Amino acid sequence: MRPFEYRRAEGVEQAGALALAGGRLIAGGTNLLDLMKLQVETPAQLVDVNRLPLREIEPLADGGLRIGALVSNSACAADPRVRAGWPLLARAILAGATFQLRNKATTAGNLCQRTRCHYFYNPDQPCNKRAPGSGCGALGGFNRIHAILGASDQCIATYPGDMAVALAALDAAVVIAAPDGSQRSVPVRGFHRLPGDTPEKDNVLEPGEVILAVTLPPPAGGTQLYRKVRERSSYAFALVSVAAAVRMEGGRIAQASLAFGALAHRPWRDPRVDALLTGARPGDALFAEAADLLLEGAQGRGHNDFKIPLTRRTLVAVLREATGTQPGDQA
Amino acid sequence: MELTINGERRAFNGDPRRTLLDFLRLDCGLTGTKKGCDHGQCGACTVLVNGQRINSCLSLTLMHEGDTITTIEGVGTPDAPDPLQTAFVRHDGYQCGYCTPGQICSAKGMLAEIAAGWASAVTRDLEGEVVLTREELAERMSGNLCRCGAYSNIVDAILEVAGEARP
């Protein structure tokens, strides 16, 4: 690690001011310290936010839930309210990392975790995300884990997390404090960015902004599934993941909200897919149409070509399970 | 700043880069905790912080002011071993032994998580009681690698202790 100055933030405003001046916020540290050891991240100052009062899970007046930025991933997944009302969130968290890591990792830190692109992780390789303008090693390199949707000619990295994919399907929001003391709420669906010409920016956080919490809307009911496909059955990042919240009514899909992980630079959402499914009778023809729509613009880069059929199959499997239909069922 | 390690107060005023793992091994002489990958992938550095298992390689010492740390040296001694340590010996839950301190600290943390009713990725019912099957144990211990491949004996040792702990 490069030398750095260690500061402990006494309040959110101080954390924001230090971050605005160039300090890097650290909470669980499970991703940031890893990257600092590799000198992918070389902050001159670390601002420890662990003593800020952001560790509570609180009910909201509308029946929703507010999860503090510093709530550990373990505590969030174990919370009885989360397990009962938003099981998709608990499932997605439990699908990621290990118990040791989830005991340290936080809600805000998980949202802000960086890509696991091999070229981003290796300072000897070109990477427009780590060193803007240096090129992209993954485009013509080893790109098995890379994006098939929403990529640019500058960057084909993926957002690696599971939690945010569930939060996107559940239409959660990120509550953010600005350095001037004002607050804004950003839908998780709009929190992470596509790479475009500025892949160095993972999300819409502005300098000095501090995440305070994630808010969940009231429970939507229905069936909630998180299906993660990976190279081994535990402790691996997703190759494809599907988060689904589906409610059936009278043999039809009354409501469908889907999000996809490991396909793009952000948790991927396609409102057209949700619209196609909503109100329709479930069956393989409908599911195939949904997959066609989702993957319309999908582009493989060689090693990751398999992600296109894998996404299709995973989506169909999740929709069958969520709607209680069998292979071959037609509406 | 101060923290408590295996019941003893320790002071730290060193380089901010000092990870908890390096502090334990290099400054406190507690070399039972092992450095494997140093990137949170192998679990050899697992210790208990305020009763919860974490990777000590991915945590800065400075972030642990006031915390209570338990390392393998605090779990048990040759004269007064923890039931997990006894079970690892009985079941030959190791070959080279390098991952063992992390395995045992991790298993201690895991048993506390199960007692608290925490589900895992393979738990069928998120709101039901957790039953420690071999499948559950494999998922819950996936953060601890054993390059010798002593997994089946490690599982036997932990299951024996988990079974005895049941009412």
Boltz contact constraints between the chains, C-beta under 6 A:
constraints:
  - contact:
      token1: [A, 1]
      token2: [B, 17]
      max_distance: 6.0
  - contact:
      token1: [A, 6]
      token2: [B, 16]
      max_distance: 6.0
  - contact:
      token1: [A, 6]
      token2: [B, 62]
      max_distance: 6.0
  - contact:
      token1: [A, 30]
      token2: [B, 40]
      max_distance: 6.0
  - contact:
      token1: [A, 30]
      token2: [B, 58]
      max_distance: 6.0
  - contact:
      token1: [A, 33]
      token2: [B, 58]
      max_distance: 6.0
  - contact:
      token1: [A, 34]
      token2: [B, 39]
      max_distance: 6.0
  - contact:
      token1: [A, 48]
      token2: [B, 63]
      max_distance: 6.0
  - contact:
      token1: [A, 78]
      token2: [B, 118]
      max_distance: 6.0
  - contact:
      token1: [A, 83]
      token2: [B, 126]
      max_distance: 6.0
  - contact:
      token1: [A, 83]
      token2: [B, 127]
      max_distance: 6.0
  - contact:
      token1: [A, 87]
      token2: [B, 126]
      max_distance: 6.0
  - contact:
      token1: [A, 90]
      token2: [B, 126]
      max_distance: 6.0
  - contact:
      token1: [A, 94]
      token2: [B, 120]
      max_distance: 6.0
  - contact:
      token1: [A, 94]
      token2: [B, 121]
      max_distance: 6.0
  - contact:
      token1: [A, 95]
      token2: [B, 121]
      max_distance: 6.0
  - contact:
      token1: [A, 98]
      token2: [B, 142]
      max_distance: 6.0
  - contact:
      token1: [A, 98]
      token2: [B, 143]
      max_distance: 6.0
  - contact:
      token1: [A, 100]
      token2: [B, 46]
      max_distance: 6.0
  - contact:
      token1: [A, 100]
      token2: [B, 53]
      max_distance: 6.0
  - contact:
      token1: [A, 100]
      token2: [B, 54]
      max_distance: 6.0
  - contact:
      token1: [A, 100]
      token2: [B, 55]
      max_distance: 6.0
  - contact:
      token1: [A, 100]
      token2: [B, 143]
      max_distance: 6.0
  - contact:
      token1: [A, 103]
      token2: [B, 52]
      max_distance: 6.0
  - contact:
      token1: [A, 103]
      token2: [B, 54]
      max_distance: 6.0
  - contact:
      token1: [A, 104]
      token2: [B, 54]
      max_distance: 6.0
  - contact:
      token1: [A, 234]
      token2: [B, 139]
      max_distance: 6.0
  - contact:
      token1: [A, 234]
      token2: [B, 142]
      max_distance: 6.0
  - contact:
      token1: [A, 235]
      token2: [B, 142]
      max_distance: 6.0
